[in-house]
Amino acid sequence: MIMSQDQNAGQSHNIKIGNSYSERMEQFKYLGTTLTYQNSIQEEIKSRLKSENACYHLVQNLLSSSLLSKNLNIKIYRTIILPVLYGCETWSLTLREECRLRVFEKRVLRSIFGPKRDVVTEEWRTLHS
C-alpha cells in the first residue's frame, strides 16, 4: 500500500498492483484508524470523539446514578468510554485538539462526581471546566 503526497495531489490516480488497478482514496479506515492522504489527525479525533460521545450517552444514566459507588462509576468509565481513545498516546496534538479531548473527559468526570458543596458558603455548586 502506498500513500504519498505529490505535486498532483488534486488529480485522480490509480495504483497498479499486479494486474489490477486500485483507485486513490482521499481517506479510508484501516484497523479502526482514519488515514488521510495529508496524514491529518483532525478527522480521526472527530470520529473518536463522536464514538466516545455515543458510548457516554449509552451509560450516562449509570454514571450519574447515586446507587452506584464512585469507584464503580470510574471503572465503568475506564472500561467502556476510555478504550475508544486507544492509541491516542501516539498522536501529535495541537493545543486546540488536546483541549477538545480534555473538555470531553472533564464533562464525563463531572457527571460521575456530581455537584460539590462549597465549604465557605455551605451552598451546592456544579463543577466547571
N, C-alpha and C positions, 0 to 999 in steps of 0.2 A: 504494500500500500504506500503510495507516495502522496504526500500533502506538501505543497510548496507554494510560496508566494513569488510570482514573477511579474514581468512587465505587462503581460497580457492578462492580468487577473480579472478584468471585467468581461473577458471573452469566454465563450464556452469551449472547453477542451475535453477530449475523450482520452482515456488512458487505455492502452492496449496491453493486455495480459494474455500471453499465448496467442490464441486465435480469436479471442473475444475482446470487445471494447466495453469500457465502463464509463459512465457519464460522471463528469466532475460535479461534486456537490458543494454548496456553499457551507452547509453544516450538516452533521449527522450524529447519531448516538452510537457510541462504541463502548461496550462494557459499562453502561449506565452513565457515561460522561458525554456531554455535548461537545463535539470538536468542531471548530470553525477554521476556514482557510486562513484567517487572520490570527489564529491562536488567541482569540479574545475570551476572557473568563466571565464577562458580564452576563452572557446568555446562560451560562452554567449556573451562576449564582441566582439568577431569576428563577430558573426551573427548580433548583434545590429549595429556595425559599417558598416557592409555590407548593412543592411536595411537603415541606416541613409544616407549612400552614395547614394543609389538608390533614396531616397527622394530628396536629394540635387540636383542630376542631372536632376530630373524632373522639378525643379523650378529654376535651375541655371540661365536661361535667365531672369526670373523675378527679381532675386536678384541682378544681375549685371546691370539691366536696369536703365538708368538715368531718365526714365519717371515716375518712382515711387519714392515717398519720402523715406528717410532713415527710418523713423518711421514705414512706411507701410512694408518695407522690414524686419525690425526687428520683426514685428507682424507675417509676413509670416514664418519667421524662428522659432519663438516661437510656432506657432500653427501647423506647418507641420513637421518640422525636429526634434525639441527637444522632442516631445512626444514619439518618438521611444526609447528614453532612460528612459522611465518611470520605476521607481523602482530602478534606479542605485544608489540612495542615500543610499540604504541599502547594497550595495556591499562593501566588504572589499578589497580594491585595493592595488596592489603593486605600487611602484613609476613608473615603466615602463607602467603599464596599465593606470594609471592616466595621464601620458604624452601622450599616444596614443589618449585618449579622448580629451585632451586639444588641441592637434595638429589639430584634425578634426574641433573642434569648432573655432579655430583661422582661419583656412582656409576658413570656411564659412563666418566669420565676415569680413575677408579681401576682399572677393568678394562683400560683401554688401557695404563696405565703400570705396573701390577702392584705387587708388594711393593718396598720400598725398604730398602737396607742402612743401618743406623744406624752413623755414623762412630765414635761413642764406644764402644759396646758390641760392635761388629762382629757384630751379630745382624740377621737379616732381620725386618722388621716390615711389617704391612699398613697401608696408608694409610686413615685415617678422616676423616669429615667434620668 
